[in-house]
Amino acid sequence: MAVPRVRTGPVVIQPLKRRRCVECRGGPLSLLVYEGGQPRCLDCADLGHLVYLPRGDTALTRRAREGSGLAAVVVRFNRRKSRYERQGVLVEEAALVRAEERCLADADARARRRARDGARRAGEDVRFVGEFAAEIRRLFPGCPPDRARAIAAHAGARGSGRVGRSAAGRALTPRAVTAAVIAAVRHTDTEYDALLMRGVPRGEARRAIAGVLEERLQGWRVAGTGAGEDGPEWGAGA
């Protein structure tokens, strides 16, 4: 398990296992530095005077690092993802105090900027959902308008990781749009979810509902077939 490299400054590890400093034998260590493949405590690594700032406040972290003559990135290994992830930074206490004062001084301005950015993103999301829904209706003219909008909103939710937020989804490629529609029909118009809840393997469940799924898609590919259909309140995205 190699220690990650960063462009500037040392890397400090939050260990998953109990470790002791190879130099002073102190421990177990909550934070350590590997030197020559051996764990050392912060004091023995000459980092003991730094204070820990957890991640979460981007402005505070940036300003504290900028004002600190020495800083270190703190990481922890995520076993599930098989990679190191940043947890925070170690900075000089005086730099952290100055950064906190600066953040307090312009907190209102940054809050207003976040509000403006949020409004801008919300407007972009509304436009994108409209464009996505229009593309659904172009590919599936029989899909009810309300259902198309619901599928588009679900598939394109910001931060969801669904197909609508992928590069292909943002480009409104037919394949991505069709994938969102298929996922919505599979979860909402078939017994797929019920089969999964009964312990049916995913592949087998998909084969079991394939006929119903294709029948609905074929119906929506014909203009007007779904114009009078009452769509559900939401549609599932990929």
TAVENPE-V316438 format. One record per residue. N is the residue number from 1. RES is the residue in one letter. SS is DSSP state (H for helix, E for strand, L for the rest). PSI is psi in whole degrees, -180 to 180 (* if undefined). NEAR is the number of other C-alpha atoms within 12 Angstrom. Layout:
n=N res=RES ss=SS psi=PSI near=NEAR
n=N res=RES ss=SS psi=PSI near=NEAR
//
This chain:
n=1 res=M ss=L psi=96 near=15
n=2 res=A ss=L psi=143 near=13
n=3 res=V ss=L psi=133 near=27
n=4 res=P ss=L psi=156 near=24
n=5 res=R ss=L psi=143 near=19
n=6 res=V ss=L psi=162 near=17
n=7 res=R ss=L psi=-34 near=10
n=8 res=T ss=L psi=139 near=14
n=9 res=G ss=L psi=164 near=21
n=10 res=P ss=E psi=165 near=27
n=11 res=V ss=E psi=131 near=36
n=12 res=V ss=E psi=138 near=42
n=13 res=I ss=E psi=136 near=38
n=14 res=Q ss=L psi=103 near=32
n=15 res=P ss=L psi=148 near=29
n=16 res=L ss=L psi=-25 near=18
n=17 res=K ss=L psi=162 near=16
n=18 res=R ss=L psi=121 near=15
n=19 res=R ss=L psi=152 near=24
n=20 res=R ss=E psi=151 near=24
n=21 res=C ss=L psi=130 near=26
n=22 res=V ss=L psi=-19 near=23
n=23 res=E ss=L psi=-53 near=20
n=24 res=C ss=L psi=-6 near=16
n=25 res=R ss=L psi=15 near=16
n=26 res=G ss=L psi=156 near=20
n=27 res=G ss=E psi=-177 near=21
n=28 res=P ss=L psi=148 near=20
n=29 res=L ss=L psi=133 near=26
n=30 res=S ss=L psi=-26 near=25
n=31 res=L ss=L psi=142 near=40
n=32 res=L ss=E psi=164 near=42
n=33 res=V ss=E psi=135 near=38
n=34 res=Y ss=E psi=123 near=29
n=35 res=E ss=E psi=122 near=21
n=36 res=G ss=L psi=29 near=10
n=37 res=G ss=L psi=4 near=13
n=38 res=Q ss=E psi=141 near=18
n=39 res=P ss=E psi=138 near=34
n=40 res=R ss=E psi=146 near=33
n=41 res=C ss=L psi=168 near=32
n=42 res=L ss=L psi=-37 near=35
n=43 res=D ss=L psi=-46 near=22
n=44 res=C ss=L psi=-22 near=24
n=45 res=A ss=L psi=9 near=26
n=46 res=D ss=L psi=32 near=18
n=47 res=L ss=L psi=8 near=30
n=48 res=G ss=L psi=-18 near=23
n=49 res=H ss=L psi=-7 near=21
n=50 res=L ss=E psi=155 near=29
n=51 res=V ss=E psi=151 near=28
n=52 res=Y ss=E psi=131 near=30
n=53 res=L ss=E psi=108 near=32
n=54 res=P ss=E psi=157 near=21
n=55 res=R ss=L psi=162 near=20
n=56 res=G ss=L psi=-39 near=13
n=57 res=D ss=L psi=100 near=19
n=58 res=T ss=H psi=-45 near=18
n=59 res=A ss=H psi=-44 near=24
n=60 res=L ss=H psi=-44 near=31
n=61 res=T ss=H psi=-46 near=33
n=62 res=R ss=H psi=-45 near=27
n=63 res=R ss=H psi=-37 near=27
n=64 res=A ss=H psi=-42 near=37
n=65 res=R ss=H psi=-40 near=34
n=66 res=E ss=H psi=-35 near=22
n=67 res=G ss=H psi=0 near=22
n=68 res=S ss=L psi=126 near=26
n=69 res=G ss=L psi=-32 near=21
n=70 res=L ss=L psi=132 near=27
n=71 res=A ss=L psi=155 near=36
n=72 res=A ss=E psi=147 near=41
n=73 res=V ss=E psi=134 near=39
n=74 res=V ss=E psi=127 near=37
n=75 res=V ss=E psi=161 near=32
n=76 res=R ss=E psi=144 near=31
n=77 res=F ss=E psi=129 near=23
n=78 res=N ss=E psi=109 near=17
n=79 res=R ss=L psi=-39 near=12
n=80 res=R ss=L psi=-39 near=9
n=81 res=K ss=L psi=-6 near=9
n=82 res=S ss=L psi=48 near=12
n=83 res=R ss=E psi=159 near=15
n=84 res=Y ss=E psi=143 near=26
n=85 res=E ss=E psi=141 near=25
n=86 res=R ss=E psi=137 near=25
n=87 res=Q ss=E psi=-22 near=26
n=88 res=G ss=E psi=-160 near=30
n=89 res=V ss=E psi=159 near=41
n=90 res=L ss=E psi=128 near=39
n=91 res=V ss=E psi=167 near=37
n=92 res=E ss=E psi=141 near=28
n=93 res=E ss=H psi=-41 near=25
n=94 res=A ss=H psi=-38 near=22
n=95 res=A ss=H psi=-38 near=28
n=96 res=L ss=H psi=-41 near=32
n=97 res=V ss=H psi=-45 near=22
n=98 res=R ss=H psi=-40 near=23
n=99 res=A ss=H psi=-41 near=29
n=100 res=E ss=H psi=-40 near=25
n=101 res=E ss=H psi=-41 near=17
n=102 res=R ss=H psi=-40 near=22
n=103 res=C ss=H psi=-37 near=23
n=104 res=L ss=H psi=-36 near=16
n=105 res=A ss=H psi=-35 near=14
n=106 res=D ss=L psi=25 near=16
n=107 res=A ss=H psi=-41 near=18
n=108 res=D ss=H psi=-43 near=13
n=109 res=A ss=H psi=-41 near=14
n=110 res=R ss=H psi=-34 near=19
n=111 res=A ss=H psi=-41 near=16
n=112 res=R ss=H psi=-38 near=13
n=113 res=R ss=H psi=-41 near=14
n=114 res=R ss=H psi=-38 near=16
n=115 res=A ss=H psi=-43 near=14
n=116 res=R ss=H psi=-43 near=14
n=117 res=D ss=H psi=-39 near=14
n=118 res=G ss=H psi=-41 near=15
n=119 res=A ss=H psi=-40 near=14
n=120 res=R ss=H psi=-45 near=14
n=121 res=R ss=H psi=-37 near=17
n=122 res=A ss=H psi=-41 near=18
n=123 res=G ss=H psi=-41 near=14
n=124 res=E ss=H psi=-39 near=18
n=125 res=D ss=H psi=-41 near=26
n=126 res=V ss=H psi=-44 near=20
n=127 res=R ss=H psi=-42 near=19
n=128 res=F ss=H psi=-44 near=28
n=129 res=V ss=H psi=-40 near=32
n=130 res=G ss=H psi=-43 near=24
n=131 res=E ss=H psi=-39 near=27
n=132 res=F ss=H psi=-44 near=42
n=133 res=A ss=H psi=-39 near=38
n=134 res=A ss=H psi=-38 near=28
n=135 res=E ss=H psi=-36 near=32
n=136 res=I ss=H psi=-45 near=42
n=137 res=R ss=H psi=-30 near=33
n=138 res=R ss=H psi=-43 near=25
n=139 res=L ss=H psi=-31 near=29
n=140 res=F ss=L psi=75 near=33
n=141 res=P ss=L psi=-18 near=25
n=142 res=G ss=L psi=-5 near=27
n=143 res=C ss=L psi=128 near=42
n=144 res=P ss=L psi=141 near=32
n=145 res=P ss=H psi=-44 near=32
n=146 res=D ss=H psi=-38 near=27
n=147 res=R ss=H psi=-40 near=37
n=148 res=A ss=H psi=-42 near=46
n=149 res=R ss=H psi=-39 near=36
n=150 res=A ss=H psi=-43 near=33
n=151 res=I ss=H psi=-44 near=46
n=152 res=A ss=H psi=-43 near=48
n=153 res=A ss=H psi=-40 near=39
n=154 res=H ss=H psi=-46 near=34
n=155 res=A ss=H psi=-29 near=41
n=156 res=G ss=L psi=14 near=42
n=157 res=A ss=L psi=129 near=32
n=158 res=R ss=L psi=132 near=24
n=159 res=G ss=L psi=3 near=14
n=160 res=S ss=L psi=-24 near=16
n=161 res=G ss=L psi=8 near=17
n=162 res=R ss=L psi=175 near=29
n=163 res=V ss=H psi=-31 near=37
n=164 res=G ss=H psi=-23 near=42
n=165 res=R ss=H psi=-2 near=30
n=166 res=S ss=L psi=168 near=25
n=167 res=A ss=H psi=-41 near=16
n=168 res=A ss=H psi=-38 near=20
n=169 res=G ss=H psi=-44 near=34
n=170 res=R ss=H psi=-28 near=29
n=171 res=A ss=L psi=-3 near=19
n=172 res=L ss=L psi=41 near=31
n=173 res=T ss=L psi=145 near=23
n=174 res=P ss=H psi=-37 near=24
n=175 res=R ss=H psi=-44 near=22
n=176 res=A ss=H psi=-43 near=30
n=177 res=V ss=H psi=-43 near=42
n=178 res=T ss=H psi=-39 near=35
n=179 res=A ss=H psi=-39 near=29
n=180 res=A ss=H psi=-41 near=44
n=181 res=V ss=H psi=-44 near=49
n=182 res=I ss=H psi=-45 near=39
n=183 res=A ss=H psi=-41 near=33
n=184 res=A ss=H psi=-46 near=39
n=185 res=V ss=H psi=-43 near=40
n=186 res=R ss=H psi=-45 near=36
n=187 res=H ss=H psi=-28 near=29
n=188 res=T ss=H psi=-33 near=27
n=189 res=D ss=L psi=5 near=28
n=190 res=T ss=L psi=179 near=26
n=191 res=E ss=L psi=18 near=23
n=192 res=Y ss=H psi=-51 near=31
n=193 res=D ss=H psi=-39 near=24
n=194 res=A ss=H psi=-38 near=20
n=195 res=L ss=H psi=-42 near=21
n=196 res=L ss=H psi=-40 near=20
n=197 res=M ss=H psi=-26 near=12
n=198 res=R ss=L psi=3 near=13
n=199 res=G ss=L psi=10 near=13
n=200 res=V ss=L psi=131 near=18
n=201 res=P ss=L psi=148 near=16
n=202 res=R ss=H psi=-45 near=18
n=203 res=G ss=H psi=-42 near=14
n=204 res=E ss=H psi=-39 near=15
n=205 res=A ss=H psi=-39 near=25
n=206 res=R ss=H psi=-41 near=26
n=207 res=R ss=H psi=-35 near=19
n=208 res=A ss=H psi=-32 near=22
n=209 res=I ss=H psi=7 near=28
n=210 res=A ss=H psi=-40 near=23
n=211 res=G ss=H psi=-46 near=19
n=212 res=V ss=H psi=-42 near=23
n=213 res=L ss=H psi=-49 near=27
n=214 res=E ss=H psi=-35 near=22
n=215 res=E ss=H psi=-43 near=19
n=216 res=R ss=H psi=-43 near=27
n=217 res=L ss=H psi=-43 near=31
n=218 res=Q ss=H psi=-39 near=22
n=219 res=G ss=H psi=-40 near=23
n=220 res=W ss=H psi=-20 near=32
n=221 res=R ss=L psi=-11 near=24
n=222 res=V ss=L psi=127 near=20
n=223 res=A ss=L psi=135 near=20
n=224 res=G ss=L psi=-10 near=18
n=225 res=T ss=L psi=-23 near=22
n=226 res=G ss=L psi=13 near=25
n=227 res=A ss=L psi=-33 near=22
n=228 res=G ss=L psi=6 near=15
n=229 res=E ss=L psi=138 near=18
n=230 res=D ss=L psi=114 near=16
n=231 res=G ss=L psi=157 near=23
n=232 res=P ss=L psi=172 near=21
n=233 res=E ss=L psi=-23 near=19
n=234 res=W ss=L psi=160 near=24
n=235 res=G ss=L psi=147 near=32
n=236 res=A ss=L psi=143 near=33
n=237 res=G ss=L psi=169 near=35
n=238 res=A ss=L psi=* near=31
//
